[in-house]
Amino acid sequence: MKIMVGYDGSEIAHRALMVAQNRAKALQAELHIFTSAANGKSDNPQDSRLQERLKDVEMLCKASNIAFKIEMSTHNLSVAEDIVRYAKENQIDEIVIGLRRRSQLGKLLFGSTSRQVILDAPCPVLSIK
């Protein structure tokens, strides 16, 4: 079994990671920690901070003794499209993703990554608040 978690370094992504890690351990599944680089470029300063956080995530996963893989995508896709693409290509069985609260106007203007993933994913999606 393969469980994927969308990770962007935020607090909600960290909570999603903890849930995904616990599920992977309980189900003896492989954990795929996936992040999508902004605009397909990994030289963004924000992505540099994220890479530092991913090092911490790697140590955390090693300490919990689960099989894991960390992937930073640089495809020029929206984050939701990138998550769905990765899930399809890697035959992911479950996606864990954090939900951010946005106003109705914010959803209208910016859309919702988690909503698009839930609608387009090839597998069940567990959303974390």
C-alpha positions in Angstrom: 0.0 0.0 0.0 1.1 3.5 -0.8 0.0 6.6 1.1 0.8 10.1 -0.2 0.8 13.3 1.8 0.9 16.8 0.2 3.5 18.8 2.1 4.3 22.5 1.8 5.9 23.1 5.2 2.8 24.8 6.7 1.3 23.9 10.1 -1.7 22.2 8.5 0.7 20.2 6.2 2.6 19.1 9.3 -0.6 17.8 10.9 -1.5 16.0 7.7 2.0 14.5 7.7 1.5 13.2 11.3 -1.8 11.5 10.3 -0.2 10.0 7.2 2.8 8.8 9.1 0.6 7.1 11.7 -1.6 5.5 9.0 1.5 4.3 7.1 2.9 2.7 10.3 -0.4 1.1 11.2 -1.0 -0.3 7.7 2.6 -1.1 7.0 2.4 1.2 4.0 5.0 3.2 2.1 4.7 6.9 2.7 5.2 9.3 -0.2 5.8 12.9 1.0 5.1 15.1 -2.0 5.7 18.8 -2.5 5.3 20.9 -5.7 7.9 23.6 -6.3 6.4 27.1 -7.0 5.9 27.7 -10.7 8.0 24.7 -11.7 11.2 26.3 -10.3 13.1 25.0 -7.3 15.4 28.1 -6.9 12.6 30.1 -5.2 13.6 31.3 -1.7 10.4 29.8 -0.3 11.4 26.4 -1.8 14.8 26.7 -0.1 13.1 27.0 3.3 10.9 24.1 2.3 13.9 21.9 1.5 15.2 22.6 5.0 11.9 21.5 6.5 12.0 18.4 4.3 15.3 17.4 5.9 13.5 17.5 9.3 10.7 15.4 7.9 13.3 12.9 6.6 14.8 12.5 10.1 11.3 12.2 11.6 10.4 9.4 9.2 13.7 7.6 9.7 13.1 7.7 13.5 9.6 6.2 13.1 11.0 3.3 11.1 8.6 3.5 8.1 9.3 3.1 4.4 9.1 6.6 2.9 10.0 8.6 -0.2 10.3 12.4 -0.5 9.6 14.0 -3.8 9.8 17.6 -4.8 8.2 18.2 -8.2 9.3 20.9 -10.6 6.6 20.3 -13.2 5.0 23.5 -14.4 1.5 22.5 -13.2 -0.8 23.8 -10.5 -0.2 22.2 -7.1 -3.4 20.2 -7.4 -2.6 19.0 -10.9 0.8 18.0 -9.8 -0.5 16.0 -6.8 -3.0 14.2 -9.0 -0.4 13.5 -11.7 2.0 12.0 -9.1 -0.7 9.9 -7.5 -1.6 8.4 -10.9 2.0 7.8 -12.0 2.9 6.1 -8.7 -0.3 4.2 -8.2 -1.0 5.8 -4.8 -3.7 4.1 -2.8 -4.6 7.1 -0.5 -3.8 10.8 -0.4 -3.7 12.8 2.9 -4.0 16.5 2.4 -4.5 19.5 4.7 -7.4 21.9 4.3 -7.0 25.6 4.8 -10.0 27.8 5.7 -10.7 30.4 3.2 -13.5 32.9 2.8 -16.0 32.4 0.0 -14.3 35.3 -1.9 -10.9 33.7 -1.4 -12.2 30.4 -2.8 -13.7 32.2 -5.8 -10.5 34.2 -6.5 -7.9 31.6 -5.8 -9.7 28.3 -5.9 -9.0 25.4 -3.6 -6.1 23.0 -4.1 -7.6 20.5 -1.7 -11.0 20.7 -3.5 -9.4 20.0 -6.9 -7.4 17.1 -5.5 -10.5 15.6 -3.9 -12.5 15.8 -7.1 -9.7 14.6 -9.5 -7.7 12.1 -7.4 -7.6 8.5 -8.7 -7.9 7.2 -5.1 -9.5 8.1 -1.7 -8.5 11.4 -0.2 -8.3 12.0 3.6 -8.6 15.7 4.4 -7.2 17.1 7.6 -8.3 20.4 9.2 
